[in-house]
Amino acid sequence: MNREIHESWIAKNIKLGAIYLNANTLQEIRVLNVIPCQGVWFEYADGSGYGDTLPFADVLYAKLDEVTDYLEDSRAN
């Protein structure tokens, strides 16, 4: 699947613990660690993907409803 990602959607100044989107899956992620020159470690709301590395270019800003969805899903698990 080929998606066009607008440059303004790519997250800059990534914050630890904040909710973003994985550009590959369009699922919400929580940033666990920022690895200079490589990307971020993250996890999905259900805890899967813990410690996987995602390149910076694949970290997108999340909308408020996506953040809310992540928080609701993580509380359910």
Secondary structure as UniProt FT lines:
FT   HELIX           7..9
FT   TURN            16..17
FT   STRAND          19..22
FT   TURN            23..25
FT   STRAND          28..35
FT   TURN            36..38
FT   STRAND          39..43
FT   TURN            45..46
FT   TURN            48..51
FT   STRAND          52..54
FT   HELIX           56..58
FT   STRAND          59..61
FT   HELIX           64..76
//
